[in-house]
Amino acid sequence: MDLAFTPAEQAVRKEIREWVGANLPQDLAHKVHNSLHLTREDMQRWAKILGKKGWLGHAWPKAFGGPGWNAVERHLFEEECALAGAPRVVPFGPVMVAPVIMAFGNREQQERFLPGIASGDVWWSQGYSEPGSGSDLASVKTKAEKQGDHYLVNGQKTWTTLGQYGEWIFCLVRTSNEGKPQTGISFLLIDMKSPGVSVRPIRLLDGSLEVNEVWFDNVKVPVENLIGEENKGWTYAKYLLAHERTNIADVNRAKRELERLKRIAKAEGVYEDSRFRDEIAKLEVDVVALEMMVLRVLSAETKGKSSLDIAGLLKIRGSEIQQRYAELMMLAAGPYSLPLIQEAMEAGWQGDAVGALHCAPLASTYFNMRKTSIYGGSNEVQRNIVAQTVLG
């Protein structure tokens, strides 16, 4: 296994770095480097800049309008964007549903949906989890009854990330109760402007409105919005989740946040504490180990070997690292990290009495990162999958 980048890959890195440096708005980079709130307009602005370049679908093959990069080149793109302070690409469209449409959708569906995803013009949401159906997605109850040329959808989804902005949503729906639970699930694309769709944001501990409940009340969905075959949605869902879990590892963001942790520790005067610096060092070792694991996966992919069987392992380690750096930032700032002042987080400043700019979002980030070991399949479930499929 050779983990060194080739001259061609280094050339791609240079091209990406120069383009991102010239096109990333600095106000967005400032927000990302300081973990300040990104609005819908912020995220959409960067998505459209990438879309105009043809890089929003950076993992797409040339046949579908992507750059056709190999696995290593895609990694370099993500790394350069993360280190520069680019907003993370909202994954539901370009990273999650697009590969499913490419792999299992028909030509008409590809021509209809992929252009809007590639340009960043259409915001997609994910409709998987339900009350009582989180890690056990096979138990979904949202029902889709076929009635002539449409499905009638009734049910509820929850924890729908940024669903308040969604224009389309891809959903797992139950189309049959016969046989095993997995065999009666279908994969449906639903226009969120359809009559009967309602969205209610859920206010989180930090005051943010990141996740939502979505209801479907006799929503008519044309049958041509069914991806692949009816009752085969479980296969498509597993394909999508493998991409999501690999994405959750997010080693490039961990590298950027590690540097932010060091800045905060120095600003708060704790970087010279050898015991605290030991904790930073242990975290850095784990980030490097995760990066080596990712590079091994990428090396295998470039040789045509499947690596998605360890997606769960990447998800476990990546999510735990995210929680650790969030906690260490809190510890570095001490009591200055505690106030949850929504206006201060929005403004990026809490005033001299309660800490400096870097303290404002720390509690919010800490609480938000508690979710990473749960979403995308809880880490407990992922450990079982790793034990069965990797360790035998």
C-alpha positions in Angstrom: 0.0 0.0 0.0 1.4 3.4 -1.1 -0.1 6.3 0.8 2.0 8.9 -1.1 0.2 11.1 -3.5 1.2 10.9 -7.2 2.4 13.9 -9.1 -0.9 13.9 -11.0 -2.8 13.9 -7.7 -0.6 16.7 -6.3 -1.4 18.7 -9.4 -5.1 18.2 -8.8 -4.6 19.4 -5.2 -2.8 22.5 -6.4 -5.6 23.3 -8.9 -8.3 22.9 -6.2 -6.4 24.9 -3.6 -5.9 27.8 -6.0 -9.5 27.8 -7.1 -11.0 27.6 -3.6 -8.6 30.3 -2.5 -9.9 32.6 -5.3 -13.6 31.8 -5.1 -14.4 31.1 -1.4 -16.1 34.2 0.1 -14.1 35.3 3.1 -17.1 36.0 5.2 -18.1 32.4 4.9 -14.6 31.2 5.7 -14.6 33.4 8.8 -17.9 31.9 10.0 -16.6 28.3 9.4 -13.3 28.8 11.1 -15.0 30.3 14.2 -18.0 27.9 14.1 -20.5 30.7 13.7 -24.1 30.1 12.5 -24.4 29.5 8.8 -27.7 30.6 7.3 -29.5 28.9 4.4 -28.3 31.6 2.2 -24.7 31.0 3.3 -24.8 27.3 2.5 -26.7 27.8 -0.7 -24.3 30.5 -1.9 -21.3 28.2 -1.6 -23.2 25.3 -3.2 -24.0 27.4 -6.2 -20.4 28.6 -6.6 -19.3 24.9 -6.6 -22.2 24.1 -8.9 -21.1 26.7 -11.4 -17.7 25.2 -11.5 -19.1 21.6 -11.8 -17.7 20.6 -8.4 -20.8 20.4 -6.2 -21.1 16.8 -7.4 -17.3 16.3 -6.9 -17.8 12.6 -6.5 -19.8 12.2 -9.7 -18.5 10.6 -12.9 -18.1 12.6 -16.0 -21.1 10.9 -17.6 -23.4 12.7 -15.1 -21.6 16.1 -15.2 -19.0 15.5 -12.5 -15.2 16.0 -12.7 -14.6 12.2 -12.8 -12.1 12.3 -10.0 -10.8 9.1 -8.5 -11.3 8.4 -4.8 -8.0 10.1 -3.8 -8.7 13.2 -5.8 -12.1 13.5 -4.2 -10.5 13.3 -0.8 -8.1 16.0 -1.7 -11.0 18.2 -2.8 -12.7 17.7 0.5 -9.5 18.3 2.5 -8.7 21.6 0.7 -12.2 22.9 1.1 -12.2 22.0 4.8 -8.9 23.5 5.6 -9.8 26.7 3.7 -12.9 27.1 5.8 -15.5 26.3 3.1 -19.0 25.5 4.4 -19.5 21.7 4.4 -21.6 20.7 1.4 -25.1 19.8 2.5 -24.9 16.1 1.6 -28.6 15.1 1.1 -28.6 16.0 -2.6 -25.2 15.6 -4.1 -23.7 13.0 -1.8 -26.7 10.9 -0.8 -29.7 10.8 -3.1 -27.7 11.6 -6.3 -25.7 8.3 -6.3 -28.9 6.4 -5.7 -30.6 8.1 -8.7 -27.4 7.4 -10.8 -27.3 3.7 -9.8 -31.0 2.8 -9.6 -33.0 5.5 -11.3 -34.1 5.5 -14.9 -32.8 7.9 -17.5 -35.9 10.1 -17.2 -35.4 10.5 -13.5 -31.7 11.2 -14.0 -32.4 13.9 -16.5 -35.1 15.4 -14.3 -33.4 15.5 -10.9 -29.6 15.5 -11.3 -29.2 18.9 -13.0 -30.9 20.7 -10.1 -28.7 18.9 -7.6 -25.5 19.5 -9.5 -26.2 23.3 -9.8 -27.1 23.7 -6.1 -30.5 25.2 -7.1 -32.7 22.5 -5.4 -32.4 21.7 -1.7 -33.0 18.1 -0.8 -33.9 16.5 2.6 -33.7 13.0 3.9 -36.8 11.2 5.1 -35.6 8.1 6.9 -36.0 8.2 10.7 -39.5 8.0 12.3 -40.7 8.1 15.9 -39.7 4.6 17.0 -37.7 3.9 13.8 -34.2 5.4 14.1 -31.4 2.8 14.0 -34.0 0.2 13.1 -35.1 1.6 9.8 -36.7 -1.7 8.8 -39.6 -0.8 11.1 -40.6 2.3 9.2 -44.4 2.8 9.1 -45.0 5.7 6.7 -47.3 4.1 4.2 -47.5 4.6 0.5 -50.6 3.1 -1.2 -50.6 2.8 -5.0 -53.8 4.2 -6.5 -53.6 4.3 -10.2 -50.9 6.7 -11.4 -49.9 7.9 -8.0 -49.1 6.8 -4.4 -51.0 8.1 -1.5 -48.5 8.7 1.4 -49.4 9.0 5.0 -47.1 9.1 8.0 -44.4 11.0 9.8 -40.7 11.4 9.6 -38.6 13.0 12.4 -35.0 14.4 12.9 -35.1 15.6 9.4 -32.0 17.7 9.2 -32.6 21.2 7.8 -35.9 20.0 6.5 -37.4 23.5 7.0 -35.4 24.4 3.9 -36.2 21.4 1.9 -37.8 21.5 -1.6 -37.7 17.8 -2.3 -37.3 14.9 0.1 -36.3 11.2 -0.5 -38.2 8.9 1.7 -38.4 5.3 2.8 -42.0 4.3 2.7 -43.8 1.0 3.4 -45.6 -0.4 0.3 -46.1 -3.9 1.6 -46.5 -5.7 5.0 -45.9 -9.2 3.6 -42.7 -11.1 4.4 -39.7 -9.6 6.2 -40.0 -5.9 7.2 -37.1 -5.0 4.8 -38.9 -6.5 1.8 -41.9 -4.1 2.0 -40.0 -0.8 1.8 -39.8 1.5 -1.3 -37.7 4.5 -2.1 -39.8 7.5 -3.1 -39.0 11.1 -4.1 -41.5 13.6 -2.8 -42.0 17.3 -3.7 -42.3 19.1 -0.3 -44.5 21.7 -1.8 -47.2 19.0 -2.4 -50.5 19.5 -0.5 -50.5 17.5 2.7 -46.8 18.0 3.5 -46.2 19.9 6.7 -42.9 20.6 8.5 -42.4 21.6 12.1 -38.8 22.5 13.4 -37.6 21.0 16.6 -35.8 23.5 18.9 -32.6 22.0 20.2 -30.8 22.6 23.5 -28.7 25.4 22.0 -31.8 27.2 20.7 -31.1 26.2 17.0 -33.7 24.8 14.6 -31.7 22.2 12.8 -33.9 19.1 12.8 -37.6 18.8 12.0 -40.7 16.7 12.1 -42.3 16.1 8.7 -45.9 14.9 8.2 -47.5 13.4 5.2 -51.3 13.6 5.1 -52.8 12.0 2.0 -49.9 13.3 -0.1 -50.2 12.4 -3.8 -46.9 11.3 -5.3 -46.7 10.3 -9.0 -45.6 6.7 -9.6 -42.8 8.0 -11.8 -41.1 9.3 -8.6 -40.5 5.7 -7.4 -36.8 4.9 -7.6 -36.1 1.4 -9.0 -38.5 -1.4 -8.1 -41.3 -1.3 -5.6 -40.4 -3.1 -2.3 -36.7 -3.0 -3.1 -36.0 0.3 -1.3 -34.1 -1.4 1.5 -31.3 -2.3 -1.0 -31.1 1.4 -2.1 -31.2 2.6 1.5 -28.2 0.4 2.4 -26.3 1.7 -0.6 -27.1 5.3 0.5 -26.2 4.7 4.1 -22.8 3.4 3.3 -22.1 6.7 1.6 -23.5 8.6 4.5 -21.5 6.8 7.1 -18.2 7.3 5.2 -19.1 11.0 4.9 -19.8 11.2 8.7 -16.1 10.3 9.4 -15.2 13.7 8.0 -11.5 13.5 8.8 -10.8 16.7 7.0 -13.1 18.8 9.3 -11.4 17.0 12.2 -8.0 18.3 11.0 -9.3 21.8 10.7 -11.1 21.7 14.1 -7.9 20.3 15.7 -6.1 23.5 14.7 -9.0 25.5 16.1 -8.7 23.7 19.4 -5.1 24.6 19.6 -5.9 28.3 18.9 -8.5 28.3 21.6 -6.2 26.6 24.1 -3.5 29.2 23.4 -5.9 32.1 23.7 -7.2 30.8 27.0 -3.7 30.2 28.4 -4.0 26.4 28.8 -1.8 25.3 26.0 1.2 25.4 28.2 -0.4 23.0 30.7 1.3 19.7 29.9 -1.7 17.6 31.0 -4.0 19.5 28.7 -1.5 19.4 25.8 -1.3 15.6 26.4 -5.0 15.4 25.6 -4.6 17.4 22.5 -1.7 15.2 21.5 -3.8 12.0 22.0 -6.6 13.5 19.9 -4.1 14.4 17.2 -2.8 10.8 17.1 -6.3 9.5 16.7 -7.0 12.1 13.9 -3.9 10.9 12.1 -4.9 7.3 12.6 -8.4 8.0 11.1 -6.7 9.8 8.2 -4.5 6.7 7.6 -7.6 4.5 7.7 -9.4 6.7 5.2 -6.3 6.7 2.9 -6.2 2.9 3.0 -9.9 2.9 1.9 -9.1 5.3 -0.9 -6.1 3.3 -2.0 -8.3 0.2 -2.2 -11.0 2.1 -4.2 -8.5 3.3 -6.7 -7.5 -0.4 -7.3 -11.1 -1.3 -7.9 -11.7 -3.0 -4.5 -14.8 -2.3 -2.5 -14.3 -0.6 0.8 -17.9 0.1 1.9 -17.8 -2.8 4.4 -15.8 -0.7 6.8 -18.0 2.4 6.4 -19.4 1.7 9.9 -15.9 1.7 11.4 -15.1 5.0 9.8 -18.4 6.4 11.2 -17.6 5.2 14.7 -14.2 6.7 14.9 -15.0 9.9 13.1 -18.1 10.6 15.3 -16.1 10.0 18.5 -13.3 12.3 17.4 -15.9 15.1 16.7 -17.3 14.7 20.2 -13.8 14.8 21.8 -12.6 17.9 20.1 -15.8 19.7 21.0 -15.4 18.7 24.6 -11.7 19.8 24.8 -12.7 23.2 23.4 -15.2 23.5 26.2 -12.6 22.5 28.8 -10.1 25.0 27.3 -12.5 27.9 27.7 -13.8 26.9 31.1 -16.8 28.9 32.4 -16.6 31.3 29.4 -17.9 28.4 27.2 -21.1 27.9 29.2 -23.5 30.7 28.3 -25.9 29.8 25.6 -26.8 33.3 24.3 -28.5 33.0 20.9 -28.0 36.6 19.9 -24.3 36.4 20.8 -23.9 33.3 18.7 -25.6 35.0 15.8 -23.4 38.1 16.2 -20.2 36.1 17.0 -19.5 38.0 20.1 -20.4 37.7 23.8 -18.6 40.8 25.2 -15.8 41.2 27.6 -17.8 40.1 30.6 -18.5 36.6 29.4 -15.6 35.7 27.0 -14.3 36.5 23.6 -15.4 35.6 20.1 -14.1 32.0 20.1 -16.1 31.2 23.3 -19.5 32.1 21.9 -20.4 28.9 20.0 -18.6 26.4 22.2 -21.5 25.1 24.3 -23.7 25.0 21.2 -21.1 22.9 19.3 -20.6 20.6 22.3 -24.3 19.9 22.6 -24.8 19.5 18.8 -22.0 17.0 18.6 -23.7 14.7 21.0 -25.8 13.5 18.0 -22.9 12.2 15.9 -22.7 8.8 17.7 -26.4 8.3 17.0 -27.3 9.6 13.5 -26.4 7.6 10.4 -26.9 4.4 12.5 -26.0 4.5 16.2 -22.4 3.5 17.1 -23.6 0.5 19.1 -25.4 -0.9 16.0 -22.3 -0.1 13.9 -20.1 -2.1 16.2 -22.3 -5.1 15.7 -22.1 -4.6 11.9 -18.3 -4.3 12.0 -18.1 -7.4 14.2 -20.2 -9.4 11.7 -18.9 -8.2 8.4 -15.3 -7.2 9.0 -14.1 -9.4 11.9 -16.3 -12.4 11.0 
